[in-house]
Structures are given as structure tokens and as C-alpha cells.
């Protein structure tokens, strides 16, 4: 449905015929960590996230999983190979 509270004339999954069904009935503005994300949008009442109504909750336990500006570093360790076994694998 189309939002009639904060994000006027924007499609919102939390909007119902009786009003906003999200906790508190309103979406919250983006926080400092959201700066640079492609999912933020500027409306007449401020900056809001297109994907999440409460950005603070997404950043509470680390990086937001929806953030487009955060690069996740690989934590994979390089495994040391035994040169003798490696030479045997190469011939097969």
C-alpha cells in the first residue's frame, strides 16, 4: 500500500488500511552509519531507508546486511599445502 504517514506517496509493506502497522506507527530516519548507502532516499521529512523502517536495529549487532556501501572482508585462511602431496595431485 501507499504510505500516508512519513513517506508520503511511497510504496510501503507496513501500510495497512487502518494505518502503519510497524512498531510505533512510523519509520525512523537513517543514522550516521547509513551515509553512502544506495538504499537511502531523501523525502520532504528527512532521509529514510527504502528497505528497513528502523535502521538503528540493523546496525545494532555490527554491519547492516542491507548496506550497499560496506565491503565484507573475507575471513578465510590460506591453507598450507604439503609440497609432496601437491606434486602428486598435479600429475593426476
N, CA, C and O atoms as a MOPAC input file, in Angstrom:
PM7 MOZYME 1SCF
protein

 N      0.83800 1    -1.19500 1     0.00000 1
 C      0.00000 1     0.00000 1     0.00000 1
 C      0.87700 1     1.25000 1     0.00000 1
 O      2.06900 1     1.19300 1     0.30100 1
 N      0.28500 1     2.33000 1    -0.33000 1
 C      0.97800 1     3.61200 1    -0.36000 1
 C      0.97500 1     4.21100 1     1.04700 1
 O     -0.06100 1     4.26300 1     1.71000 1
 N      2.15400 1     4.66200 1     1.49100 1
 C      2.30600 1     5.22800 1     2.83200 1
 C      1.59900 1     6.58300 1     2.91800 1
 O      1.65100 1     7.38900 1     1.98800 1
 N      0.94800 1     6.80900 1     4.03800 1
 C      0.27200 1     8.09000 1     4.26100 1
 C      0.81000 1     8.79900 1     5.49700 1
 O      0.29300 1     9.85200 1     5.86900 1
 N      1.83600 1     8.24900 1     6.14200 1
 C      2.34800 1     8.87300 1     7.36900 1
 C      3.60700 1     9.67300 1     7.08300 1
 O      3.51500 1    10.86700 1     6.80000 1
 N      4.77300 1     9.05900 1     7.14700 1
 C      6.05200 1     9.74000 1     6.96900 1
 C      6.46800 1     9.79100 1     5.50500 1
 O      6.77200 1    10.85900 1     4.97500 1
 N      6.48000 1     8.63000 1     4.85500 1
 C      6.92000 1     8.52300 1     3.45700 1
 C      5.71700 1     8.68400 1     2.52900 1
 O      5.26900 1     7.70900 1     1.92500 1
 N      5.20800 1     9.86300 1     2.41300 1
 C      4.00100 1    10.12900 1     1.61700 1
 C      4.18600 1     9.66100 1     0.17200 1
 O      5.21400 1     9.91900 1    -0.45400 1
 N      3.17500 1     8.97200 1    -0.33800 1
 C      3.10100 1     8.50800 1    -1.72600 1
 C      4.20500 1     7.53200 1    -2.11100 1
 O      4.56600 1     7.46000 1    -3.28500 1
 N      4.75700 1     6.77100 1    -1.15200 1
 C      5.78300 1     5.76300 1    -1.40800 1
 C      5.20600 1     4.40500 1    -1.02800 1
 O      4.53000 1     4.28000 1    -0.00600 1
 N      5.46800 1     3.39100 1    -1.84400 1
 C      5.00100 1     2.03400 1    -1.56600 1
 C      5.64300 1     1.51700 1    -0.28200 1
 O      6.86200 1     1.58900 1    -0.12900 1
 N      4.83500 1     0.99700 1     0.64000 1
 C      5.34200 1     0.54100 1     1.94100 1
 C      4.68600 1    -0.78300 1     2.32200 1
 O      3.46100 1    -0.89700 1     2.28300 1
 N      5.49600 1    -1.79700 1     2.69300 1
 C      4.91400 1    -3.09200 1     3.07200 1
 C      4.21600 1    -3.06800 1     4.43200 1
 O      3.43900 1    -3.97200 1     4.74000 1
 N      4.48200 1    -2.04900 1     5.24800 1
 C      3.88900 1    -1.97700 1     6.58200 1
 C      2.56400 1    -1.21800 1     6.61600 1
 O      1.88300 1    -1.20700 1     7.64100 1
 N      2.19900 1    -0.59400 1     5.52000 1
 C      0.97300 1     0.20000 1     5.47800 1
 C     -0.23300 1    -0.71100 1     5.31400 1
 O     -0.23700 1    -1.60300 1     4.46500 1
 N     -1.24200 1    -0.48800 1     6.11800 1
 C     -2.49800 1    -1.23500 1     6.02300 1
 C     -3.63600 1    -0.22500 1     5.86100 1
 O     -3.40900 1     0.98400 1     5.88400 1
 N     -4.82000 1    -0.71500 1     5.70300 1
 C     -5.96400 1     0.18500 1     5.55000 1
 C     -6.24300 1     0.96000 1     6.83900 1
 O     -6.86600 1     2.02200 1     6.80700 1
 N     -5.78000 1     0.42800 1     7.96900 1
 C     -6.00100 1     1.11700 1     9.24300 1
 C     -4.80100 1     1.96200 1     9.66500 1
 O     -4.80100 1     2.51400 1    10.76500 1
 N     -3.77400 1     2.07500 1     8.81200 1
 C     -2.59900 1     2.89000 1     9.13000 1
 C     -1.33100 1     2.06400 1     9.13600 1
 O     -1.32500 1     0.90900 1     8.71200 1
 N     -0.26300 1     2.66300 1     9.61700 1
 C      1.03400 1     1.98700 1     9.64000 1
 C      1.04400 1     0.89400 1    10.70400 1
 O      0.70300 1     1.13800 1    11.86200 1
 N      1.43500 1    -0.30600 1    10.30300 1
 C      1.44400 1    -1.43700 1    11.22100 1
 C      2.80300 1    -1.66800 1    11.86400 1
 O      2.95500 1    -2.58000 1    12.67700 1
 N      3.80700 1    -0.84100 1    11.50600 1
 C      5.13300 1    -1.01400 1    12.09200 1
 C      5.11900 1    -0.57200 1    13.54800 1
 O      4.27300 1     0.23400 1    13.93700 1
 N      6.03700 1    -1.08200 1    14.35500 1
 C      6.14900 1    -0.76000 1    15.77000 1
 C      6.24600 1     0.75200 1    15.96900 1
 O      7.22800 1     1.36700 1    15.55300 1
 N      5.26400 1     1.34000 1    16.58300 1
 C      5.24600 1     2.77600 1    16.80700 1
 C      4.48600 1     3.52900 1    15.73300 1
 O      4.14500 1     4.69500 1    15.92900 1
 N      4.21500 1     2.89900 1    14.61200 1
 C      3.43300 1     3.51100 1    13.56500 1
 C      4.17100 1     4.46600 1    12.64900 1
 O      3.54900 1     5.10600 1    11.80200 1
 N      5.50800 1     4.57800 1    12.80100 1
 C      6.28200 1     5.47000 1    11.93300 1
 C      7.62700 1     4.83600 1    11.60000 1
 O      8.14200 1     4.00800 1    12.35100 1
 N      8.18900 1     5.24000 1    10.45400 1
 C      9.53700 1     4.82600 1    10.08700 1
 C     10.52500 1     5.79300 1    10.73000 1
 O     10.19200 1     6.94900 1    10.99200 1
 N     11.73200 1     5.31700 1    10.97800 1
 C     12.76100 1     6.13500 1    11.60300 1
 C     13.77300 1     6.58100 1    10.55800 1
 O     14.00800 1     5.88500 1     9.57100 1
 N     14.37500 1     7.76000 1    10.78500 1
 C     15.35600 1     8.29000 1     9.85000 1
 C     16.64300 1     7.47900 1     9.91100 1
 O     16.91800 1     6.79700 1    10.89900 1
 N     17.43400 1     7.56400 1     8.82900 1
 C     18.70400 1     6.84400 1     8.78200 1
 C     19.67800 1     7.43700 1     9.78700 1
 O     19.52000 1     8.57500 1    10.22900 1
 N     20.69800 1     6.64200 1    10.14500 1
 C     21.70000 1     7.08500 1    11.10100 1
 C     23.01200 1     7.34800 1    10.37200 1
 O     23.09700 1     7.16700 1     9.15800 1
 N     24.01100 1     7.76600 1    11.09400 1
 C     25.29700 1     8.15400 1    10.51300 1
 C     25.94700 1     7.01500 1     9.73300 1
 O     26.55900 1     7.25900 1     8.69300 1
 N     25.82900 1     5.79200 1    10.20700 1
 C     26.43800 1     4.64600 1     9.53800 1
 C     25.83200 1     4.39800 1     8.15300 1
 O     26.46400 1     3.75400 1     7.31600 1
 N     24.63700 1     4.89000 1     7.90300 1
 C     23.94900 1     4.67800 1     6.63200 1
 C     24.41300 1     5.63400 1     5.53200 1
 O     24.03000 1     5.46300 1     4.37500 1
 N     25.21300 1     6.61500 1     5.86200 1
 C     25.65000 1     7.58000 1     4.85600 1
 C     26.45000 1     6.87700 1     3.76200 1
 O     27.39600 1     6.14300 1     4.05100 1
 N     26.07100 1     7.10200 1     2.52100 1
 C     26.73200 1     6.48300 1     1.38300 1
 C     26.01200 1     5.26900 1     0.84800 1
 O     26.37800 1     4.75500 1    -0.20900 1
 N     25.00800 1     4.79900 1     1.54100 1
 C     24.25200 1     3.62700 1     1.10200 1
 C     23.31100 1     4.02100 1    -0.03800 1
 O     22.73300 1     5.10800 1    -0.03100 1
 N     23.16800 1     3.13200 1    -1.00500 1
 C     22.30100 1     3.40900 1    -2.14800 1
 C     20.82800 1     3.18700 1    -1.82700 1
 O     19.96400 1     3.51900 1    -2.63900 1
 N     20.53200 1     2.63800 1    -0.67300 1
 C     19.14300 1     2.38500 1    -0.29800 1
 C     18.50100 1     3.56200 1     0.44400 1
 O     17.31000 1     3.51200 1     0.75400 1
 N     19.25700 1     4.60300 1     0.72900 1
 C     18.67800 1     5.76000 1     1.40000 1
 C     18.01800 1     6.67500 1     0.37200 1
 O     18.45600 1     6.76600 1    -0.77500 1
 N     16.98100 1     7.33300 1     0.79700 1
 C     16.26500 1     8.24900 1    -0.07400 1
 C     15.86800 1     9.48600 1     0.72600 1
 O     15.53800 1     9.40200 1     1.90900 1
 N     15.90900 1    10.62800 1     0.05700 1
 C     15.54800 1    11.87800 1     0.72200 1
 C     14.09000 1    12.19600 1     0.42100 1
 O     13.67100 1    12.26600 1    -0.73400 1
 N     13.34000 1    12.38500 1     1.48500 1
 C     11.94800 1    12.78500 1     1.36000 1
 C     11.78900 1    14.16600 1     1.98900 1
 O     12.75000 1    14.71400 1     2.52900 1
 N     10.61600 1    14.71600 1     1.92600 1
 C     10.39600 1    16.05400 1     2.47400 1
 C     10.61500 1    16.10300 1     3.98400 1
 O     10.94500 1    17.15900 1     4.52500 1
 N     10.43700 1    14.98500 1     4.66400 1
 C     10.58900 1    14.95700 1     6.12300 1
 C     11.96200 1    14.48000 1     6.58300 1
 O     12.19400 1    14.40000 1     7.79000 1
 N     12.89600 1    14.15400 1     5.66100 1
 C     14.24600 1    13.73200 1     6.02900 1
 C     14.73900 1    12.57800 1     5.16900 1
 O     14.15600 1    12.26800 1     4.13000 1
 N     15.83200 1    11.94100 1     5.62100 1
 C     16.43000 1    10.80100 1     4.91900 1
 C     15.92100 1     9.50400 1     5.53700 1
 O     15.92400 1     9.34100 1     6.75700 1
 N     15.47900 1     8.57500 1     4.67100 1
 C     14.94000 1     7.30300 1     5.13000 1
 C     15.49400 1     6.16000 1     4.29600 1
 O     15.92200 1     6.35400 1     3.15800 1
 N     15.48000 1     4.96600 1     4.87700 1
 C     15.93700 1     3.76100 1     4.18700 1
 C     14.75900 1     3.17100 1     3.42000 1
 O     13.64400 1     3.11100 1     3.93800 1
 N     15.00600 1     2.73600 1     2.18700 1
 C     13.96500 1     2.12400 1     1.36200 1
 C     13.65600 1     0.69900 1     1.80900 1
 O     12.55600 1     0.19500 1     1.57800 1
 N     14.63300 1     0.04900 1     2.45200 1
 C     14.49700 1    -1.36700 1     2.76500 1
 C     14.13000 1    -1.66300 1     4.21800 1
 O     13.59100 1    -2.73000 1     4.51000 1
 N     14.41000 1    -0.74700 1     5.12100 1
 C     14.22000 1    -1.02500 1     6.54100 1
 C     13.58300 1     0.17700 1     7.24500 1
 O     14.05800 1     1.30000 1     7.07400 1
 N     12.53900 1    -0.02600 1     8.01800 1
 C     11.89500 1     1.09800 1     8.68600 1
 C     12.65500 1     1.60200 1     9.91500 1
 O     12.43400 1     2.73100 1    10.35500 1
 N     13.54700 1     0.78100 1    10.47300 1
 C     14.30900 1     1.19100 1    11.65500 1
 C     15.79200 1     0.82000 1    11.46900 1
 O     16.21100 1    -0.26500 1    11.87200 1
 N     16.58500 1     1.71500 1    10.86200 1
 C     17.99300 1     1.41800 1    10.58200 1
 C     18.84000 1     1.15100 1    11.83000 1
 O     19.82200 1     0.41300 1    11.74900 1
 N     18.49400 1     1.71700 1    12.95100 1
 C     19.26300 1     1.50200 1    14.17900 1
 C     19.29000 1     0.01400 1    14.53800 1
 O     20.31100 1    -0.49600 1    14.99800 1
 N     18.18100 1    -0.67000 1    14.32900 1
 C     18.10200 1    -2.10000 1    14.64400 1
 C     19.02700 1    -2.92500 1    13.75100 1
 O     19.57500 1    -3.93400 1    14.19400 1
 N     19.20600 1    -2.50400 1    12.49300 1
 C     20.08100 1    -3.23700 1    11.57000 1
 C     21.55300 1    -3.08700 1    11.93900 1
 O     22.34300 1    -3.99800 1    11.69200 1
 N     21.93500 1    -1.95400 1    12.52400 1
 C     23.33500 1    -1.69700 1    12.85300 1
 C     23.68000 1    -2.09700 1    14.29400 1
 O     24.83900 1    -1.98700 1    14.69400 1
 N     22.71300 1    -2.55200 1    15.06900 1
 C     22.92100 1    -2.84400 1    16.48300 1
 C     23.97000 1    -3.93000 1    16.71700 1
 O     24.77900 1    -3.81100 1    17.63800 1
 N     23.97100 1    -4.97200 1    15.91100 1
 C     24.88400 1    -6.11100 1    16.12400 1
 C     26.01200 1    -6.16000 1    15.10500 1
 O     26.48300 1    -7.24400 1    14.76200 1
 N     26.45100 1    -5.01900 1    14.62000 1
 C     27.52600 1    -4.99000 1    13.62800 1
 C     27.04700 1    -4.28800 1    12.37700 1
 O     26.21900 1    -3.38000 1    12.44700 1
 N     27.56400 1    -4.70300 1    11.23100 1
 C     27.19800 1    -4.08300 1     9.96200 1
 C     25.79200 1    -4.47700 1     9.53900 1
 O     25.32800 1    -5.58400 1     9.81200 1
 N     25.13100 1    -3.55400 1     8.87300 1
 C     23.80200 1    -3.80500 1     8.32100 1
 C     23.94400 1    -4.76600 1     7.14500 1
 O     24.80800 1    -4.57000 1     6.29000 1
 N     23.11800 1    -5.78900 1     7.08900 1
 C     23.21100 1    -6.75800 1     5.99800 1
 C     22.65200 1    -6.21100 1     4.68500 1
 O     22.83500 1    -6.83000 1     3.63700 1
 N     21.98000 1    -5.07000 1     4.72300 1
 C     21.42700 1    -4.46700 1     3.52100 1
 C     22.27700 1    -3.31200 1     2.99900 1
 O     21.97600 1    -2.75800 1     1.94200 1
 N     23.32600 1    -2.94400 1     3.71800 1
 C     24.14700 1    -1.79300 1     3.34200 1
 C     24.90300 1    -2.06600 1     2.04600 1
 O     25.55600 1    -3.09900 1     1.90300 1
 N     24.80700 1    -1.12600 1     1.10200 1
 C     25.48300 1    -1.29000 1    -0.18200 1
 C     26.88300 1    -0.69400 1    -0.16800 1
 O     27.66500 1    -0.94600 1    -1.08400 1
 N     27.21200 1     0.08100 1     0.84100 1
 C     28.49600 1     0.76900 1     0.88800 1
 C     29.51000 1     0.08300 1     1.79000 1
 O     30.63900 1     0.56100 1     1.89800 1
 N     29.15600 1    -1.00900 1     2.43700 1
 C     30.04600 1    -1.73200 1     3.34100 1
 C     30.61800 1    -2.93900 1     2.61600 1
 O     29.87800 1    -3.75900 1     2.07200 1
 N     31.92800 1    -3.03900 1     2.61200 1
 C     32.59600 1    -4.18700 1     2.00000 1
 C     32.92800 1    -5.19800 1     3.09200 1
 O     33.51800 1    -4.84400 1     4.11300 1
 N     32.55300 1    -6.44300 1     2.87900 1
 C     32.81300 1    -7.50600 1     3.83300 1
 C     34.13800 1    -8.15400 1     3.47300 1
 O     34.33400 1    -8.61900 1     2.35000 1
 N     35.04200 1    -8.17900 1     4.43700 1
 C     36.34400 1    -8.79800 1     4.20100 1
 C     36.25800 1   -10.29700 1     4.44300 1
 O     35.57900 1   -10.75200 1     5.36400 1
 N     36.93600 1   -11.03700 1     3.62700 1
 C     36.93800 1   -12.48600 1     3.75800 1
 C     37.78600 1   -12.89900 1     4.95300 1
 O     38.89900 1   -12.40600 1     5.13400 1
 N     37.25800 1   -13.80000 1     5.76000 1
 C     37.98500 1   -14.28400 1     6.92600 1
 C     38.58100 1   -15.66300 1     6.66300 1
 O     39.03200 1   -16.34200 1     7.58600 1
 N     38.57800 1   -16.06700 1     5.40300 1
 C     39.09500 1   -17.37400 1     5.02800 1
 C     40.62300 1   -17.39400 1     5.13300 1
 O     41.30500 1   -16.50300 1     4.62600 1
 N     41.13900 1   -18.41200 1     5.79100 1
 C     42.59400 1   -18.54400 1     5.94100 1
 C     43.15300 1   -19.34700 1     4.77400 1
 O     42.48800 1   -20.22900 1     4.23100 1
 N     44.37500 1   -19.02900 1     4.40500 1
 C     45.03800 1   -19.82200 1     3.38500 1
 C     45.54600 1   -21.10200 1     4.04300 1
 O     46.14900 1   -21.07300 1     5.11600 1
 N     45.29400 1   -22.19300 1     3.39400 1
 C     45.70700 1   -23.49000 1     3.91100 1
 C     47.06900 1   -23.82500 1     3.32500 1
 O     47.27600 1   -23.73800 1     2.11500 1
 N     47.99400 1   -24.21000 1     4.19800 1
 C     49.32000 1   -24.58100 1     3.74100 1
 C     49.26000 1   -26.00000 1     3.17100 1
 O     48.77200 1   -26.92800 1     3.81600 1
 N     49.76500 1   -26.13900 1     1.95300 1
 C     49.76400 1   -27.44000 1     1.30400 1
 C     51.11400 1   -28.12400 1     1.47200 1
 O     52.16700 1   -27.48500 1     1.45300 1
 N     51.05200 1   -29.40800 1     1.63500 1
 C     52.25500 1   -30.21100 1     1.69800 1
 C     52.79400 1   -30.31400 1     0.26600 1
 O     52.08700 1   -30.80600 1    -0.61300 1
 N     54.04700 1   -29.85400 1     0.00800 1
 C     54.56600 1   -29.85500 1    -1.36100 1
 C     54.62400 1   -31.25100 1    -1.99600 1
 O     54.44600 1   -31.38200 1    -3.20700 1
 N     54.86300 1   -32.26600 1    -1.21500 1
 C     54.92600 1   -33.62600 1    -1.74700 1
 C     53.54700 1   -34.07000 1    -2.24800 1
 O     53.42300 1   -34.63500 1    -3.33500 1
 N     52.51300 1   -33.80400 1    -1.43700 1
 C     51.14400 1   -34.17300 1    -1.84200 1
 C     50.68900 1   -33.32600 1    -3.01900 1
 O     49.98900 1   -33.82100 1    -3.90100 1
 N     51.07500 1   -32.06700 1    -3.04400 1
 C     50.68200 1   -31.19200 1    -4.12700 1
 C     51.27900 1   -31.63700 1    -5.44500 1
 O     50.62200 1   -31.55100 1    -6.48200 1
 N     52.52300 1   -32.11400 1    -5.42200 1
 C     53.14600 1   -32.56900 1    -6.66100 1
 C     52.46900 1   -33.85000 1    -7.16900 1
 O     52.40300 1   -34.07400 1    -8.37700 1
 N     51.97100 1   -34.68100 1    -6.26400 1
 C     51.27200 1   -35.89200 1    -6.67700 1
 C     49.90100 1   -35.56500 1    -7.27400 1
 O     49.44800 1   -36.24200 1    -8.19700 1
 N     49.25100 1   -34.54000 1    -6.75500 1
 C     47.92100 1   -34.14400 1    -7.27500 1
 C     48.04100 1   -33.52600 1    -8.66200 1
 O     47.14500 1   -33.68100 1    -9.49100 1
 N     49.14100 1   -32.82800 1    -8.91600 1
 C     49.31700 1   -32.15800 1   -10.20300 1
 C     49.40100 1   -33.11000 1   -11.36800 1
 O     49.00700 1   -32.74100 1   -12.47400 1
 N     49.88900 1   -34.30100 1   -11.18100 1
 C     50.06000 1   -35.26800 1   -12.26600 1
 C     48.80400 1   -36.03300 1   -12.58100 1
 O     48.71400 1   -36.63500 1   -13.65200 1
 N     47.83800 1   -36.03900 1   -11.70500 1
 C     46.63200 1   -36.84700 1   -11.90500 1
 C     45.57300 1   -36.19700 1   -12.67600 1
 O     44.51900 1   -36.79200 1   -12.90000 1

